[in-house]
Amino acid sequence: MKVLVGFFRIFVGIFFIISGFIKLNDPLGFSYKLTDYFAPDVLNLEFLNPYALVLSIFIVIFEVMVGVLLIIGYKVKFTLWSLLGMIVFFTFLTFYSAYFDKVKDCGCFGDALKITPWQSFGKDVVLTALILLIFVGRKHLTPFFSKFANTLITFVAFILCMWYAYHVLMHLPEVDFRAYKEGVNIKKGMSVPEGAPKAIFDYNWEFEENGKTKIITTEGAYPQTSGKFIGVKTEVKQEGYVPPIHDFSIEKGDQDLTDQFLNEDKLVTIICYNLSKSEADGMGKLADVYTQATKAGYKVIGISASGADKIGNIKSTYGLPFDFYFCDETALKTIVRSNPGIVVLNGGTIKQKLHWNDAEQIELP
């Protein structure tokens, strides 16, 4: 029992540290995932949306810290009850998402590893069993270091977590796991390879025959039947290939200008997913970015999901001479974790991404 508890305390502790640190690298992204769970058709907790970022930072730091505390064997009672509370909550959340098909990606490992809610639920069940085993054998959880050393390690770990969360929020995630990381060509990311599997659907045809309802399932062909057609419902039988980038576009009115702009050799895009939520200090820097970029021969455009009225007000307020185009808000949130954010493109390839705090570091060869 002592050997098992010793092994699993290390295993579970490292697991929580890795899982928490991946999300700590991108707390803003995790806050977006929390708002998915707060939605009316999921947990119906929309009143928590304004606190999503604060909750995100608290959860991920707490996750890292309980992992650290478990490994060093400090504050054992608090650590074990915290672990149990977290894993019970996460297990409920992943089961709810999976069973009711509410949130497709649980967000357990951020964008680093995409797993389905059922896979995440299975992971949480295994972790629950391991944590219960550790709880039963808690008398074997002896500290690795002295009380002073454990206190010092805990304090340093907490300060580092707080500093890192602040750092990535004021700049950008240090490690970018998303499909829009620097070096990626957006056009290639949107392409479907030749021979890639296509989605297969079941078509459930509903007919009335001899006064009774009859369902006939095919893969698309209209059934041979003399019954009266009532309706048809489709369901995915097999998922097809989905390109890493599948929701990006640049539009103006009814014009799709995506290819035109992705073929530009020198393009600076100002990403503002929602102009109502854009930070004033950042918007104030954009006119200088425009001047610097145009002098270097770059075309500058804004991309936002906001409406024409809001765009007009923002351009007037901050003296922005460039045009804004439309793109889906979720896609823009994924591209850059800053509002506004700056993305430099060359022939559709992402050369540089910047938080507005780092606008002065833009590279325009």
Contacts in CASP RR format, 6 or more apart in sequence:
PFRMAT RR
TARGET T0000
AUTHOR 0000-0000-0000
METHOD contacts of the structure
MODEL  1
MKVLVGFFRIFVGIFFIISGFIKLNDPLGFSYKLTDYFAPDVLNLEFLNP
YALVLSIFIVIFEVMVGVLLIIGYKVKFTLWSLLGMIVFFTFLTFYSAYF
DKVKDCGCFGDALKITPWQSFGKDVVLTALILLIFVGRKHLTPFFSKFAN
TLITFVAFILCMWYAYHVLMHLPEVDFRAYKEGVNIKKGMSVPEGAPKAI
FDYNWEFEENGKTKIITTEGAYPQTSGKFIGVKTEVKQEGYVPPIHDFSI
EKGDQDLTDQFLNEDKLVTIICYNLSKSEADGMGKLADVYTQATKAGYKV
IGISASGADKIGNIKSTYGLPFDFYFCDETALKTIVRSNPGIVVLNGGTI
KQKLHWNDAEQIELP
1 137 0 8 1.000
1 140 0 8 1.000
2 140 0 8 1.000
4 133 0 8 1.000
5 133 0 8 1.000
5 134 0 8 1.000
5 137 0 8 1.000
5 138 0 8 1.000
5 140 0 8 1.000
5 141 0 8 1.000
6 140 0 8 1.000
6 141 0 8 1.000
8 130 0 8 1.000
8 133 0 8 1.000
8 134 0 8 1.000
9 70 0 8 1.000
9 71 0 8 1.000
9 73 0 8 1.000
9 134 0 8 1.000
9 141 0 8 1.000
10 71 0 8 1.000
11 130 0 8 1.000
12 67 0 8 1.000
12 70 0 8 1.000
12 83 0 8 1.000
12 127 0 8 1.000
12 130 0 8 1.000
12 131 0 8 1.000
12 134 0 8 1.000
13 66 0 8 1.000
13 67 0 8 1.000
13 68 0 8 1.000
13 70 0 8 1.000
13 71 0 8 1.000
14 67 0 8 1.000
14 71 0 8 1.000
15 127 0 8 1.000
16 63 0 8 1.000
16 64 0 8 1.000
16 66 0 8 1.000
16 67 0 8 1.000
16 70 0 8 1.000
16 83 0 8 1.000
17 64 0 8 1.000
17 67 0 8 1.000
17 68 0 8 1.000
17 71 0 8 1.000
19 63 0 8 1.000
19 108 0 8 1.000
19 109 0 8 1.000
20 60 0 8 1.000
20 63 0 8 1.000
20 64 0 8 1.000
21 60 0 8 1.000
21 64 0 8 1.000
22 109 0 8 1.000
22 110 0 8 1.000
22 112 0 8 1.000
22 113 0 8 1.000
22 177 0 8 1.000
23 30 0 8 1.000
23 56 0 8 1.000
23 59 0 8 1.000
23 60 0 8 1.000
23 63 0 8 1.000
23 107 0 8 1.000
23 109 0 8 1.000
23 110 0 8 1.000
24 60 0 8 1.000
24 61 0 8 1.000
24 64 0 8 1.000
24 161 0 8 1.000
24 164 0 8 1.000
24 165 0 8 1.000
24 168 0 8 1.000
25 164 0 8 1.000
25 168 0 8 1.000
25 173 0 8 1.000
25 174 0 8 1.000
25 175 0 8 1.000
26 110 0 8 1.000
26 111 0 8 1.000
26 168 0 8 1.000
26 173 0 8 1.000
26 177 0 8 1.000
26 337 0 8 1.000
27 53 0 8 1.000
27 56 0 8 1.000
27 57 0 8 1.000
27 60 0 8 1.000
27 165 0 8 1.000
27 168 0 8 1.000
27 169 0 8 1.000
28 53 0 8 1.000
28 56 0 8 1.000
28 169 0 8 1.000
28 337 0 8 1.000
29 56 0 8 1.000
29 110 0 8 1.000
29 111 0 8 1.000
29 333 0 8 1.000
29 337 0 8 1.000
30 56 0 8 1.000
30 59 0 8 1.000
30 60 0 8 1.000
30 107 0 8 1.000
30 110 0 8 1.000
31 52 0 8 1.000
31 53 0 8 1.000
31 55 0 8 1.000
31 56 0 8 1.000
32 52 0 8 1.000
32 333 0 8 1.000
33 103 0 8 1.000
33 105 0 8 1.000
33 106 0 8 1.000
33 107 0 8 1.000
33 110 0 8 1.000
34 48 0 8 1.000
34 52 0 8 1.000
34 55 0 8 1.000
34 56 0 8 1.000
35 49 0 8 1.000
35 52 0 8 1.000
36 42 0 8 1.000
36 103 0 8 1.000
37 43 0 8 1.000
37 45 0 8 1.000
37 93 0 8 1.000
37 97 0 8 1.000
37 103 0 8 1.000
38 44 0 8 1.000
38 45 0 8 1.000
38 46 0 8 1.000
38 48 0 8 1.000
38 49 0 8 1.000
38 52 0 8 1.000
39 46 0 8 1.000
40 46 0 8 1.000
41 102 0 8 1.000
42 96 0 8 1.000
42 97 0 8 1.000
42 102 0 8 1.000
42 103 0 8 1.000
43 96 0 8 1.000
48 55 0 8 1.000
57 165 0 8 1.000
60 165 0 8 1.000
61 158 0 8 1.000
61 161 0 8 1.000
61 162 0 8 1.000
61 165 0 8 1.000
62 82 0 8 1.000
62 86 0 8 1.000
63 86 0 8 1.000
64 157 0 8 1.000
64 161 0 8 1.000
65 154 0 8 1.000
65 157 0 8 1.000
65 158 0 8 1.000
65 161 0 8 1.000
66 79 0 8 1.000
66 82 0 8 1.000
66 83 0 8 1.000
66 86 0 8 1.000
67 79 0 8 1.000
67 83 0 8 1.000
68 153 0 8 1.000
68 154 0 8 1.000
68 157 0 8 1.000
69 75 0 8 1.000
69 78 0 8 1.000
69 79 0 8 1.000
69 154 0 8 1.000
70 79 0 8 1.000
70 80 0 8 1.000
70 83 0 8 1.000
70 134 0 8 1.000
70 141 0 8 1.000
71 144 0 8 1.000
72 143 0 8 1.000
72 144 0 8 1.000
72 145 0 8 1.000
72 150 0 8 1.000
72 153 0 8 1.000
72 154 0 8 1.000
73 79 0 8 1.000
73 141 0 8 1.000
73 142 0 8 1.000
73 143 0 8 1.000
73 144 0 8 1.000
73 150 0 8 1.000
74 143 0 8 1.000
74 150 0 8 1.000
74 151 0 8 1.000
74 153 0 8 1.000
74 154 0 8 1.000
75 154 0 8 1.000
76 138 0 8 1.000
76 141 0 8 1.000
80 131 0 8 1.000
80 134 0 8 1.000
80 135 0 8 1.000
80 138 0 8 1.000
80 141 0 8 1.000
83 131 0 8 1.000
83 134 0 8 1.000
84 131 0 8 1.000
84 132 0 8 1.000
84 135 0 8 1.000
87 124 0 8 1.000
87 127 0 8 1.000
87 128 0 8 1.000
87 131 0 8 1.000
88 128 0 8 1.000
90 108 0 8 1.000
90 124 0 8 1.000
91 121 0 8 1.000
91 124 0 8 1.000
91 125 0 8 1.000
91 128 0 8 1.000
93 106 0 8 1.000
94 106 0 8 1.000
94 108 0 8 1.000
94 117 0 8 1.000
94 120 0 8 1.000
94 121 0 8 1.000
94 122 0 8 1.000
94 123 0 8 1.000
94 124 0 8 1.000
95 117 0 8 1.000
95 121 0 8 1.000
96 102 0 8 1.000
97 103 0 8 1.000
97 106 0 8 1.000
97 117 0 8 1.000
97 120 0 8 1.000
98 116 0 8 1.000
98 117 0 8 1.000
98 118 0 8 1.000
98 120 0 8 1.000
98 121 0 8 1.000
102 117 0 8 1.000
103 117 0 8 1.000
104 116 0 8 1.000
104 117 0 8 1.000
105 114 0 8 1.000
105 115 0 8 1.000
105 116 0 8 1.000
105 117 0 8 1.000
106 115 0 8 1.000
106 116 0 8 1.000
106 117 0 8 1.000
106 120 0 8 1.000
107 120 0 8 1.000
108 115 0 8 1.000
108 120 0 8 1.000
108 123 0 8 1.000
109 115 0 8 1.000
110 177 0 8 1.000
111 177 0 8 1.000
111 178 0 8 1.000
112 175 0 8 1.000
112 177 0 8 1.000
115 123 0 8 1.000
134 141 0 8 1.000
143 150 0 8 1.000
144 150 0 8 1.000
145 153 0 8 1.000
167 174 0 8 1.000
168 174 0 8 1.000
168 337 0 8 1.000
170 355 0 8 1.000
170 357 0 8 1.000
171 355 0 8 1.000
171 357 0 8 1.000
171 358 0 8 1.000
172 336 0 8 1.000
172 337 0 8 1.000
172 338 0 8 1.000
172 353 0 8 1.000
172 354 0 8 1.000
172 355 0 8 1.000
172 358 0 8 1.000
173 337 0 8 1.000
176 182 0 8 1.000
176 353 0 8 1.000
178 334 0 8 1.000
178 335 0 8 1.000
179 189 0 8 1.000
179 244 0 8 1.000
179 245 0 8 1.000
179 334 0 8 1.000
180 186 0 8 1.000
180 245 0 8 1.000
180 334 0 8 1.000
180 335 0 8 1.000
180 336 0 8 1.000
180 343 0 8 1.000
180 350 0 8 1.000
180 353 0 8 1.000
181 350 0 8 1.000
181 353 0 8 1.000
182 350 0 8 1.000
182 351 0 8 1.000
182 352 0 8 1.000
182 353 0 8 1.000
183 349 0 8 1.000
183 350 0 8 1.000
183 351 0 8 1.000
184 245 0 8 1.000
184 349 0 8 1.000
184 350 0 8 1.000
185 347 0 8 1.000
185 348 0 8 1.000
185 349 0 8 1.000
185 350 0 8 1.000
186 245 0 8 1.000
186 248 0 8 1.000
186 262 0 8 1.000
186 345 0 8 1.000
186 348 0 8 1.000
186 349 0 8 1.000
186 350 0 8 1.000
187 259 0 8 1.000
187 262 0 8 1.000
187 347 0 8 1.000
187 348 0 8 1.000
189 243 0 8 1.000
189 244 0 8 1.000
189 245 0 8 1.000
190 243 0 8 1.000
190 245 0 8 1.000
190 246 0 8 1.000
190 248 0 8 1.000
191 243 0 8 1.000
192 241 0 8 1.000
192 243 0 8 1.000
193 241 0 8 1.000
196 240 0 8 1.000
196 241 0 8 1.000
197 238 0 8 1.000
197 240 0 8 1.000
197 241 0 8 1.000
198 240 0 8 1.000
198 241 0 8 1.000
199 236 0 8 1.000
199 238 0 8 1.000
199 239 0 8 1.000
199 240 0 8 1.000
200 219 0 8 1.000
200 236 0 8 1.000
200 237 0 8 1.000
200 238 0 8 1.000
200 240 0 8 1.000
201 219 0 8 1.000
201 220 0 8 1.000
201 234 0 8 1.000
201 235 0 8 1.000
201 236 0 8 1.000
201 237 0 8 1.000
202 217 0 8 1.000
202 218 0 8 1.000
202 219 0 8 1.000
202 234 0 8 1.000
202 235 0 8 1.000
202 236 0 8 1.000
202 237 0 8 1.000
203 217 0 8 1.000
203 218 0 8 1.000
203 219 0 8 1.000
203 220 0 8 1.000
203 232 0 8 1.000
203 233 0 8 1.000
203 234 0 8 1.000
204 215 0 8 1.000
204 216 0 8 1.000
204 217 0 8 1.000
204 232 0 8 1.000
204 233 0 8 1.000
204 234 0 8 1.000
204 235 0 8 1.000
205 215 0 8 1.000
205 216 0 8 1.000
205 217 0 8 1.000
205 218 0 8 1.000
205 222 0 8 1.000
205 223 0 8 1.000
205 229 0 8 1.000
205 231 0 8 1.000
205 232 0 8 1.000
206 213 0 8 1.000
206 214 0 8 1.000
206 215 0 8 1.000
206 229 0 8 1.000
206 230 0 8 1.000
206 231 0 8 1.000
206 232 0 8 1.000
206 233 0 8 1.000
207 213 0 8 1.000
207 214 0 8 1.000
207 215 0 8 1.000
207 216 0 8 1.000
207 223 0 8 1.000
207 225 0 8 1.000
207 227 0 8 1.000
207 228 0 8 1.000
207 229 0 8 1.000
207 230 0 8 1.000
208 214 0 8 1.000
208 227 0 8 1.000
208 228 0 8 1.000
208 230 0 8 1.000
209 225 0 8 1.000
209 226 0 8 1.000
209 227 0 8 1.000
209 228 0 8 1.000
213 230 0 8 1.000
214 225 0 8 1.000
214 227 0 8 1.000
216 223 0 8 1.000
216 225 0 8 1.000
219 237 0 8 1.000
247 328 0 8 1.000
247 330 0 8 1.000
247 331 0 8 1.000
248 258 0 8 1.000
248 327 0 8 1.000
248 328 0 8 1.000
248 331 0 8 1.000
248 335 0 8 1.000
249 256 0 8 1.000
249 258 0 8 1.000
249 326 0 8 1.000
249 327 0 8 1.000
249 328 0 8 1.000
249 331 0 8 1.000
250 256 0 8 1.000
250 257 0 8 1.000
250 258 0 8 1.000
250 260 0 8 1.000
250 261 0 8 1.000
250 262 0 8 1.000
250 301 0 8 1.000
250 303 0 8 1.000
250 325 0 8 1.000
250 326 0 8 1.000
250 327 0 8 1.000
251 257 0 8 1.000
251 258 0 8 1.000
251 325 0 8 1.000
251 326 0 8 1.000
251 327 0 8 1.000
252 323 0 8 1.000
252 325 0 8 1.000
252 326 0 8 1.000
253 326 0 8 1.000
257 325 0 8 1.000
261 267 0 8 1.000
261 269 0 8 1.000
261 301 0 8 1.000
261 325 0 8 1.000
261 345 0 8 1.000
262 345 0 8 1.000
262 347 0 8 1.000
262 348 0 8 1.000
263 347 0 8 1.000
263 348 0 8 1.000
264 299 0 8 1.000
264 345 0 8 1.000
264 347 0 8 1.000
264 348 0 8 1.000
265 346 0 8 1.000
265 347 0 8 1.000
266 296 0 8 1.000
266 297 0 8 1.000
266 298 0 8 1.000
266 299 0 8 1.000
266 346 0 8 1.000
266 364 0 8 1.000
267 298 0 8 1.000
267 299 0 8 1.000
267 300 0 8 1.000
267 301 0 8 1.000
267 344 0 8 1.000
267 345 0 8 1.000
267 346 0 8 1.000
267 347 0 8 1.000
267 348 0 8 1.000
268 289 0 8 1.000
268 290 0 8 1.000
268 293 0 8 1.000
268 298 0 8 1.000
268 299 0 8 1.000
268 300 0 8 1.000
268 301 0 8 1.000
268 342 0 8 1.000
268 343 0 8 1.000
268 344 0 8 1.000
268 345 0 8 1.000
268 362 0 8 1.000
268 364 0 8 1.000
269 300 0 8 1.000
269 301 0 8 1.000
269 302 0 8 1.000
269 303 0 8 1.000
269 342 0 8 1.000
269 343 0 8 1.000
269 344 0 8 1.000
269 345 0 8 1.000
270 286 0 8 1.000
270 289 0 8 1.000
270 300 0 8 1.000
270 301 0 8 1.000
270 302 0 8 1.000
270 303 0 8 1.000
270 322 0 8 1.000
270 340 0 8 1.000
270 341 0 8 1.000
270 342 0 8 1.000
271 302 0 8 1.000
271 303 0 8 1.000
271 304 0 8 1.000
271 332 0 8 1.000
271 335 0 8 1.000
271 336 0 8 1.000
271 338 0 8 1.000
271 339 0 8 1.000
271 340 0 8 1.000
271 341 0 8 1.000
271 342 0 8 1.000
271 343 0 8 1.000
272 278 0 8 1.000
272 283 0 8 1.000
272 302 0 8 1.000
272 303 0 8 1.000
272 304 0 8 1.000
272 306 0 8 1.000
272 314 0 8 1.000
272 324 0 8 1.000
272 332 0 8 1.000
272 339 0 8 1.000
272 340 0 8 1.000
272 341 0 8 1.000
273 304 0 8 1.000
273 305 0 8 1.000
273 329 0 8 1.000
273 332 0 8 1.000
273 333 0 8 1.000
273 339 0 8 1.000
274 304 0 8 1.000
274 305 0 8 1.000
274 306 0 8 1.000
274 329 0 8 1.000
274 339 0 8 1.000
275 304 0 8 1.000
275 306 0 8 1.000
275 307 0 8 1.000
275 310 0 8 1.000
275 311 0 8 1.000
275 314 0 8 1.000
276 306 0 8 1.000
276 310 0 8 1.000
277 339 0 8 1.000
278 314 0 8 1.000
278 339 0 8 1.000
278 340 0 8 1.000
279 339 0 8 1.000
279 340 0 8 1.000
279 356 0 8 1.000
281 356 0 8 1.000
282 340 0 8 1.000
282 356 0 8 1.000
282 357 0 8 1.000
282 359 0 8 1.000
283 314 0 8 1.000
283 317 0 8 1.000
283 318 0 8 1.000
283 320 0 8 1.000
283 340 0 8 1.000
283 356 0 8 1.000
284 318 0 8 1.000
285 356 0 8 1.000
285 359 0 8 1.000
286 318 0 8 1.000
286 320 0 8 1.000
286 340 0 8 1.000
286 356 0 8 1.000
286 359 0 8 1.000
287 318 0 8 1.000
287 319 0 8 1.000
287 320 0 8 1.000
287 321 0 8 1.000
288 359 0 8 1.000
289 300 0 8 1.000
289 342 0 8 1.000
289 359 0 8 1.000
289 362 0 8 1.000
290 300 0 8 1.000
290 320 0 8 1.000
290 321 0 8 1.000
290 322 0 8 1.000
292 362 0 8 1.000
292 364 0 8 1.000
293 300 0 8 1.000
293 362 0 8 1.000
293 364 0 8 1.000
294 300 0 8 1.000
296 364 0 8 1.000
296 365 0 8 1.000
297 364 0 8 1.000
298 344 0 8 1.000
298 364 0 8 1.000
300 322 0 8 1.000
301 322 0 8 1.000
301 323 0 8 1.000
301 324 0 8 1.000
301 325 0 8 1.000
302 322 0 8 1.000
302 323 0 8 1.000
302 324 0 8 1.000
302 325 0 8 1.000
303 324 0 8 1.000
303 325 0 8 1.000
303 326 0 8 1.000
303 327 0 8 1.000
303 332 0 8 1.000
304 311 0 8 1.000
304 324 0 8 1.000
304 325 0 8 1.000
304 326 0 8 1.000
304 327 0 8 1.000
304 332 0 8 1.000
305 326 0 8 1.000
305 327 0 8 1.000
305 328 0 8 1.000
305 329 0 8 1.000
305 332 0 8 1.000
306 314 0 8 1.000
306 324 0 8 1.000
307 326 0 8 1.000
311 324 0 8 1.000
314 320 0 8 1.000
315 321 0 8 1.000
315 324 0 8 1.000
335 343 0 8 1.000
335 353 0 8 1.000
336 342 0 8 1.000
336 343 0 8 1.000
336 353 0 8 1.000
336 354 0 8 1.000
336 355 0 8 1.000
337 355 0 8 1.000
338 354 0 8 1.000
338 355 0 8 1.000
338 356 0 8 1.000
338 357 0 8 1.000
340 356 0 8 1.000
341 353 0 8 1.000
341 354 0 8 1.000
341 355 0 8 1.000
341 356 0 8 1.000
342 352 0 8 1.000
342 353 0 8 1.000
342 354 0 8 1.000
342 356 0 8 1.000
342 359 0 8 1.000
342 362 0 8 1.000
343 350 0 8 1.000
343 352 0 8 1.000
343 353 0 8 1.000
343 354 0 8 1.000
344 350 0 8 1.000
344 351 0 8 1.000
344 352 0 8 1.000
344 353 0 8 1.000
344 362 0 8 1.000
344 363 0 8 1.000
344 364 0 8 1.000
345 351 0 8 1.000
351 363 0 8 1.000
352 362 0 8 1.000
352 363 0 8 1.000
354 361 0 8 1.000
354 362 0 8 1.000
END
